[in-house]
Amino acid sequence: MSRIVIVGGGAAGLEIASLLGRSVNSQDEVVLVEGETHHYWKPRFHEIAAGTFDSDLDSLCYFSHGAKNGYMHYQAWMTDIERSEKQLVLRKPNGEVDKLAYDYLVIAIGAISNDFATLGAKEHCLFLDTPAQARDSWHQISTLLRSGKERSINIVGAGATGLELAAELAKVSAKLANNPYAATLNINLIEAADRVLPNSPLKMSQQAQKRLEEYNVNILLNTRIASVEAHRMTTSDGKILAADVQFWAAGIKAPDWLKNIGGLQSNHANQLIVEQTLATTADPSIFSLGDCAAIPQVGGTQVPPKAQAANRAAVHLAKNLVAHLEGKPLKPFVYKDGGMVVAIGHDFAISTMMNDRLVLKGRLVRRLYDTIFRLHQKTVSGLFTMSRLIIIKRLKCMFKPA
Ligand SMILES: Cc1cc2nc3c(=O)[nH]c(=O)nc-3n(C[C@H](O)[C@H](O)[C@H](O)COP(=O)(O)OP(=O)(O)OC[C@H]3O[C@@H](n4cnc5c(N)ncnc54)[C@H](O)[C@@H]3O)c2cc1C
């Protein structure tokens, strides 16, 4: 009998737990260690922050999902690995410390925002790293929206996270425009590079910027934040940007405590360095994937930290582990980038395809964006459940009282 322990039930970890839970022999055991009770799809955290997320239909409870899909949910946070004993050190929600033995360990704990040690950012900015932070953001935004006055929001970072958040907040504010008690939101999207979506093709950045400007988002390019205080930010050239609420969405890294955990090798962003098989370089029984892993590709590139890549690596590793338990060799993970899709509000998205040669935009592309989430839902819960959820959501939108 083998026990496979997966740490982190996000885009990658939940898929592996579900796929393995449904396919390993009954004598093998699959355990998902995750500190949260419910799974939320991280690329939709900005919707939680803007109050537009449907938690009834678009989240799932790990405990009951595990019972139906052949894995056990252990609600705890991993804090350390004792590799010589092949066990994890865990902290339960009540603070108790426990240990859990593994035969194979998969680390998929994701990433957190990188504030690049900017003075005051940690204390005075909101982050969208966890569902609790996203909910807390909504509580602050909700109060702001009800103030009936002109209010400002600073968002640092015009990558996918910052841009999607700015667009969602702008759309919510626009919807409330005729309400005499609603605030008018001035949204500042602040980016150190010379364009939004700096890691995407130029055409995509231009289209995204145009759309955001139509939503009245104030885009500040070539603007580096030097320090943050309560209700204001100071740029590197001394300009003050006042705001009622401030978000930090510039860059990501794996958490500091992951660096060299249990003697495993990690890089400058604290990501665990793995082989192309997704096994860590120092220990063939420990695997890592998703945003917390540095996954090499042929030609010296690295798999990008995005949901699509996390999902594909998860499906690959699940198959690999099943084969490995049957004594077969591990196969390398080859990532074929299917392009990038960024949602700008609920009815518009922009995407790149064909190795960034083609840029598409519009309502249909927004459906494509939704498809990525639906494919994740299909992997974790099956085609039947995914289809039911789509139908229920459509009906709910049609018949829900305003
Ligand atoms: C607002 C926003 C918008 C985004 N938009 C896009 C987009 O449009 N397209 C795209 O491709 N990507 C997008 N991303 C990035 C995408 O969400 C990530 O690349 C993806 O979720 C990474 O998957 P993962 O499984 O590695 O980590 P995650 O999905 O972050 O999951 C990590 C899990 O590990 C758990 N965990 C953390 N620490 C521990 C611990 N110590 N012990 C146990 N469990 C732990 C967490 O609770 C979480 O459930 C967006 C991200 C954000 C925040």
Ligand as a Chemical Component Dictionary entry (heavy atoms), coordinates in Angstrom:
data_LIG
# 
_chem_comp.id                   LIG 
_chem_comp.type                 NON-POLYMER 
_chem_comp.pdbx_formal_charge   0 
_chem_comp.three_letter_code    LIG 
# 
loop_
_chem_comp_atom.comp_id 
_chem_comp_atom.atom_id 
_chem_comp_atom.alt_atom_id 
_chem_comp_atom.type_symbol 
_chem_comp_atom.charge 
_chem_comp_atom.model_Cartn_x 
_chem_comp_atom.model_Cartn_y 
_chem_comp_atom.model_Cartn_z 
_chem_comp_atom.pdbx_ordinal 
LIG C1  C1  C 0 -7.167 37.606 -9.153  1  
LIG C2  C2  C 0 -6.359 36.603 -9.955  2  
LIG C3  C3  C 0 -6.604 36.476 -11.316 3  
LIG C4  C4  C 0 -5.883 35.532 -12.063 4  
LIG N1  N1  N 0 -6.179 35.422 -13.382 5  
LIG C5  C5  C 0 -5.568 34.472 -14.105 6  
LIG C6  C6  C 0 -5.894 34.300 -15.482 7  
LIG O1  O1  O 0 -6.699 35.038 -16.034 8  
LIG N2  N2  N 0 -5.277 33.294 -16.171 9  
LIG C7  C7  C 0 -4.364 32.462 -15.561 10 
LIG O2  O2  O 0 -3.855 31.537 -16.216 11 
LIG N3  N3  N 0 -4.011 32.620 -14.280 12 
LIG C8  C8  C 0 -4.583 33.600 -13.529 13 
LIG N4  N4  N 0 -4.238 33.754 -12.209 14 
LIG C9  C9  C 0 -3.159 32.884 -11.649 15 
LIG C10 C10 C 0 -3.717 31.503 -11.264 16 
LIG O3  O3  O 0 -4.724 31.676 -10.315 17 
LIG C11 C11 C 0 -2.597 30.636 -10.701 18 
LIG O4  O4  O 0 -1.577 30.521 -11.672 19 
LIG C12 C12 C 0 -3.086 29.230 -10.336 20 
LIG O5  O5  O 0 -4.150 29.289 -9.409  21 
LIG C13 C13 C 0 -1.934 28.409 -9.743  22 
LIG O6  O6  O 0 -2.411 27.181 -9.305  23 
LIG P1  P1  P 0 -1.724 26.422 -8.065  24 
LIG O7  O7  O 0 -2.451 25.146 -7.895  25 
LIG O8  O8  O 0 -0.265 26.407 -8.248  26 
LIG O9  O9  O 0 -1.995 27.361 -6.804  27 
LIG P2  P2  P 0 -3.358 27.849 -6.155  28 
LIG O10 O10 O 0 -4.482 27.746 -7.103  29 
LIG O11 O11 O 0 -3.038 29.178 -5.567  30 
LIG O12 O12 O 0 -3.614 26.803 -4.980  31 
LIG C14 C14 C 0 -2.764 26.674 -3.870  32 
LIG C15 C15 C 0 -3.526 25.995 -2.746  33 
LIG O13 O13 O 0 -2.602 25.650 -1.718  34 
LIG C16 C16 C 0 -3.159 25.938 -0.453  35 
LIG N5  N5  N 0 -2.049 26.137 0.485   36 
LIG C17 C17 C 0 -1.206 27.181 0.556   37 
LIG N6  N6  N 0 -0.311 26.997 1.538   38 
LIG C18 C18 C 0 -0.583 25.797 2.095   39 
LIG C19 C19 C 0 -0.009 25.049 3.169   40 
LIG N7  N7  N 0 1.035  25.504 3.865   41 
LIG N8  N8  N 0 -0.562 23.858 3.496   42 
LIG C20 C20 C 0 -1.648 23.388 2.812   43 
LIG N9  N9  N 0 -2.223 24.053 1.795   44 
LIG C21 C21 C 0 -1.696 25.240 1.432   45 
LIG C22 C22 C 0 -3.992 27.180 -0.703  46 
LIG O14 O14 O 0 -4.988 27.346 0.292   47 
LIG C23 C23 C 0 -4.571 26.884 -2.094  48 
LIG O15 O15 O 0 -5.797 26.204 -2.006  49 
LIG C24 C24 C 0 -4.903 34.708 -11.433 50 
LIG C25 C25 C 0 -4.651 34.845 -10.065 51 
LIG C26 C26 C 0 -5.358 35.787 -9.329  52 
LIG C27 C27 C 0 -5.070 35.938 -7.840  53 
# 
loop_
_chem_comp_bond.comp_id 
_chem_comp_bond.atom_id_1 
_chem_comp_bond.atom_id_2 
_chem_comp_bond.value_order 
_chem_comp_bond.pdbx_ordinal 
LIG C1  C2  SING 1  
LIG C2  C3  SING 2  
LIG C2  C26 DOUB 3  
LIG C3  C4  DOUB 4  
LIG C4  N1  SING 5  
LIG C4  C24 SING 6  
LIG N1  C5  DOUB 7  
LIG C5  C6  SING 8  
LIG C5  C8  SING 9  
LIG C6  O1  DOUB 10 
LIG C6  N2  SING 11 
LIG N2  C7  SING 12 
LIG C7  O2  DOUB 13 
LIG C7  N3  SING 14 
LIG N3  C8  DOUB 15 
LIG C8  N4  SING 16 
LIG N4  C9  SING 17 
LIG N4  C24 SING 18 
LIG C9  C10 SING 19 
LIG C10 O3  SING 20 
LIG C10 C11 SING 21 
LIG C11 O4  SING 22 
LIG C11 C12 SING 23 
LIG C12 O5  SING 24 
LIG C12 C13 SING 25 
LIG C13 O6  SING 26 
LIG O6  P1  SING 27 
LIG P1  O7  DOUB 28 
LIG P1  O8  SING 29 
LIG P1  O9  SING 30 
LIG O9  P2  SING 31 
LIG P2  O10 DOUB 32 
LIG P2  O11 SING 33 
LIG P2  O12 SING 34 
LIG O12 C14 SING 35 
LIG C14 C15 SING 36 
LIG C15 O13 SING 37 
LIG C15 C23 SING 38 
LIG O13 C16 SING 39 
LIG C16 N5  SING 40 
LIG C16 C22 SING 41 
LIG N5  C17 SING 42 
LIG N5  C21 SING 43 
LIG C17 N6  DOUB 44 
LIG N6  C18 SING 45 
LIG C18 C19 SING 46 
LIG C18 C21 DOUB 47 
LIG C19 N7  SING 48 
LIG C19 N8  DOUB 49 
LIG N8  C20 SING 50 
LIG C20 N9  DOUB 51 
LIG N9  C21 SING 52 
LIG C22 O14 SING 53 
LIG C22 C23 SING 54 
LIG C23 O15 SING 55 
LIG C24 C25 DOUB 56 
LIG C25 C26 SING 57 
LIG C26 C27 SING 58 
# 
